[in-house]
């Protein structure tokens, strides 16, 4: 029998306006993949996500996406990644590699004794 995976709460930081609605579903899909990839390894407790689509001084979208991700882990640690790219996919890829780097460095802290080379 398969273990029922607990839903990881995702908190969207800003109320969505109509321009965001197009991107929310894309981002939700990418976030689902992200959670599947990191759920076990990072022991994620919750995720807060913020999506911004900045406008220039004339009020026109400048075709960049700013995504901020705050990941709260079960051990109380918080991983934060932010990316500003021209596509949501690129921004999420950047965030994913940033989280990879951060989680690797926290793994190293946990296992720093075992990684020492004995001469």
N, C-alpha and C positions, 0 to 999 in steps of 0.2 A: 504493500500500500504506500502510495506517495505521500510524503509529508506536505501538508498544506502550508504554502509560504505566506508569511504574514505580509500584509500590505504595508509598504513603507510610505508614511505620509509625505506628500509633496505640498509644500506651502508656496503658493504664487504670491510674490510680494506686492505686486501692484494690481489694482483693479484693471481689467482689460478694456481697452477702447477698441473701436472697430478695426483700426489698422493692425492691432495685435492679434485679433481673432484668427486671421489668416495664418499667422506664424505659430500660434499656440499649439495647434494640432501637430505641426511638424516637430516642434520642440518636445511635445509630449512623447512622440514616438522615439525620438533620440534619447530622451530621458529613460524610457522603458528599457532600451538596449543598454544604456549606461548602468541602470540598476541591476539588470541581469548579470552584467559583467562583474560588478563590484560587490554585490549583495553579501556574498559569503566572505570574501577576502577582507573587506573593510568593516563588516558588522555595522551597517548603516542603520541609524535610528530614525533620522528624518532628513529631508532635503528642503531647503528654501531656495527658490529660484526667482530671479529678477530679470525680466527682459525689457530692454529699452530700445526704442528706435528714435534716435536723436533727430531733431529738425534743425535746419539752418535758420538764420535770422529772418528769412522770409516765410518761415513756417512750413517749408517743404522738407520731406524726409530726405536725409542725406545718404540713404541706401547703406547704412551700416547698422549692425545689430550689436548691442552690448548685452552680454549674458553674464550674470553673476550667480555663482552657485555656492551655497553654504551647506556643507554636508556635516551633520552631527552624527558622530559615531557612538556606539553603545558604551564605550569607555570614557565618554565625555569630551574627547578631542573633537575639534572642529577643523575641517579642511575647507579652505576657501579658494575658489578659482574664478578668474574673470577673463573675458575675452571680448575684443571688439573686432569684428570681421565683416566682410561684405555679404556673407551668407551664414545662415543659422548652422548649416552643416560644418562649415569651417570653424565657426566659433565653438561648437561642441567638440570638434576634434582637438582644438587647442586646449579646451578645458579638460578633456579626457587625459591628454598627455601631461598637463599640469598636475592633475590628481594622481596620475601614475608616479610622477616624480616625488610628490609629497608623501604618498603612501609607501614608496620604497624607502624614503629616508626615515619614516617612523618604524618600518620593519627593521632597518639597520640598528636603530636605537634599541629596539627590543632584543635583538640577537647580536649585539656588538661583541659579546664574549666569544660566541661560536665562530665569528668570522675572522678572528685574529689568527695570523699565521704564526705557527710555532717553529722556531728555527732550531 
